[in-house]
Amino acid sequence: MSSRNKILGRIRSALNAAPGTEKLPQMPMIWALKNLTTDELRSSYCESLVQAAGEVVLCASQEDAAAKITAFLKELNAKKIGVARRIIVTETLKKSDAFQPDTKEFELLYAPLDNPADISREEMGILDASIVGAEYLLADTGSAVVASPCAFDRILCYIPPVCCVVASASMIREHLPAAWQEISRRIRGEEQSNVHLPIEKHGEFLIVTGPSRTADIEKILVLGVHGPKRLVVFLTE
C-alpha cells in the first residue's frame, strides 16, 4: 500500500469515528504562566488594551456598570443600540431604568429568538452602538474573547461605530493558551462554574483587540475603517 493510500485510510477512519471519542493531546505550555495576582492581571490587561487604542471603564459593581454605560451612551447621543443575548449583559442592563422596555431612552435591537438571522442589513447599518459580553479577557494583548452563537452577535463587533464590552475582572487570564483548557471543558459541559458565562456548542468565538485599525503604505494608522472606531470595556470587580 502506498503512503498516499495509508494517509487517506487514516483520514477515512477518523472521519467515520464517533465524535468525541478521541481525547485531545496534552497541550504543551508554550507560554509559561507567571501566576499573576488579580491586581496584576487587571493592571496588565488595562495597560495592554490602552496600548491597542481601546478604553477601559472600571466599575465597582453591576449597578455601577449599568449607570456608566447609560451615561456613556447618552454622551454619544446614541439611540439605536444592538445588544447581544449574553447573561452578563442582560443582568447588567437590568440595573438601569434606561434599558427597560417601558422607557424611551434607547431603542434596543436583539436577534429574534425564533430566527436569529432575521435581521436586515439596513437595521444593522443604522445602529449607533452595540453592547456585547466577554467570555474571557487576555492580559497580554488586551483582547476580549467574545462568544457569538449567531451572525447577529458576531456583526455587533464589526458594524456599529462604537462597541461596548461588558466584562468582569474574574474573566482575565494571562494569555490565550491559559484559557484553552478551560474553554474546552466548558464546551464539553464538564465545567460551568460561572452561570453568568455559558458557552454554547455552536457559533464561534471572536478575539477583539481594541478598535479597528488600518495602516497604509505610508504607515499612517486610521481607526474605524473595517470595524468600530471605539471599543470600550466596562470592567466590573
N, C-alpha and C positions, 0 to 999 in steps of 0.2 A: 504494500500500500504506500502510495506516495505521501510526502509530507503535507501536500495540499489536502489530500483526502482525510488525513488524520486530523488536521486542524478543523476542516469543515465538519467532520464527525463529532468532534468535541463540542463545536458550536451547536449542532443539532441536538445533542444530548442535553446541553444546558438549557436550550430553549424549550425542550419538552419536559423539563423537570418542574415539579410543583413550586410555585413562587414561595419564597420564604424558607425553603428547606436548607439552603446553604447559609452558613454564618459568614459575615464579613471578616476578612483577616484583621488582625490587630493592627490598628493604625500606628505607624511609627511617630514618635514625638519629634517632629521636625523642629518645631519651635518650643523650646523648653518653657515651662511655667515658672514665673517669678514669685508666685504666691503672694500677690499684692494684697494689701488690706482694702477694705471697702472705700476708705477715703482716698487711697492711692489710685484705685480703679476709676473712681469718679473724676478725680483731678486729671488723670491721663486721658480719659475719654473726652472731657470738656476741652482740653488743650488741643487734642487731635482734631476734633470737629471744627473748632475755631480756625485752625490752620487750613482746613478744607473749605473755608468760607461759609461754614454753617453757623447757626446760632443756638445757644442753649439758654433756656429759661429754667432756673432752679425753683422748685415748688415744694412747700413743706408738706402738702397733703393733696388728695384728690380735689378737695374743695378749693384749695389754693390754685391748683392747676386749672380747674374749670373757670375760676374767676380771671386768671391771667390769659387763658385762651379767648374768653369773651372780650376782654379789654383789647387784646391784640387784634382780633378780627374787626372790632369797631373802629380801631385806629386806622385800619386799612380801608375802612368803609366797604368791607366785603359783605355781600348779601346772599349770594348763592354758594353754598358750601357742600362739597361732596364728602360723604362720611363712610368709612369702612365699617362693616359689621364685625368689629372685634370687641370682646368683652371689656377690655381695659378702656376702650374708647367710650363704649356705652355707659359704663359705670362712672366714668369721669364727667361726661356731659350731663348726666342726671343731677349733678351737684350744682348746676347753674340754671336759673329760670329762663335764661335767654335761649336755651336749646329745647324747651318744652313745646309740645305740639300747639298749645293754645296761645303762644306768643308770636309776635311778628318781627322779632329781632333779626332772624336769619331764615332763609329758605334752604332746608336740608334735603339733599338728594342721596338716597340709598339705592343699592342694587335691589330690584324686586326679588322677594324670597322665592316666588314660584318660577321665575325665569330671570336669573341674574344677567343674562345677555341682552335683556330687553331695555336697553338704554341707547338712545341715538347719539351719534357723533355731535349733533347740534347741541344736545343737552350738556354733554361733557365739555364742549368747547367754550361755553359761556360761564363755567364755574370760576368764581373769584379765588377760591382756596379749597384745600382738601384737608381732612383730618384722618390720619391712619394710626394704627397701633403697631408698636415694635414687638418683636419676639425676643430679640437679643440686641445688645449694643456691644460693639467691638472697640476696646480701649485703644488699641494700637493705631487704628485708622480713623476713628471717629464715625464708623459706619453703623447704620441701623439695619438689622435683618428683619424684613417685613414679610409676613405670610400673605399671599394673595390667592385665595381659593377660587376667585373668578376674575374675568377680564376687567370688570368694573374696578375692583380693588387695585388691580395692577396699574390701570391707567391713571388712578388717582395720584400715583407717584410721578407721573410724567406731564399730564396736560395742564392742570391748574398752575398759575404763576407762583403761587405760594403753597408749600406743603408743610403741614403741622404734624409732627410725630409725637404721640403720647407714649411715654415710657416710664419705667421706674428704675431706681438705682440697682435693684436686685437682678436686673437683666444684664448688667455689664459683665463681660468676660474679657480676658486679656487679649485674645485674638480668635480668629475663626476656628483653628484646629481645637481650641479649648472647648468649643461648643458643639463639635461634630457628634461626639458620642451621646451627649445629652439630647440633641435634636433627634438622633436615630432612635433612642429609647422611647422618646415621647411619641414619635410617629408610629412605632410598633405597639404603643399602648402600654408599655412597661413602666412608664413614669409619667404621672400627671400631678406633680407636687404643687403646682400653682394653678388654681382654677381660673385665674384671670388670663392665662396664656394657652388656650387649647390650640393644638396643631392638627389640621385635617390631613387626610391622606391624599388629597387631590389639590390641584393648583400648583403653585410654585412659590419660591422664595425670591425676594429682591434684596439686594445689598445696596443700600442707598448711602452714599457718602457725600454729604453737602449738596449744594445746588448744582444744576447742570453747568459744566464748564467746557468751553471750546476755544482752541487756540489756532491761529493761522500760521502761515509760514514766517511771518514777522514776529512770532511769539507774543502776540497780543491776546490776552486772555479775556474772553467775553462770557458772562454768566447768563443763563436762561435761554440759550438757543435751542437746545434739544430737551428741555425739561424745566422744572421750576427755577425761577430766579432766586427764590429764597427758600431755605429749608430750616425750620425752627423745631428744635426738640424741647418739649416740655417735660422735664425730668423731675419726678417726684421722689421723695425719700422713702 
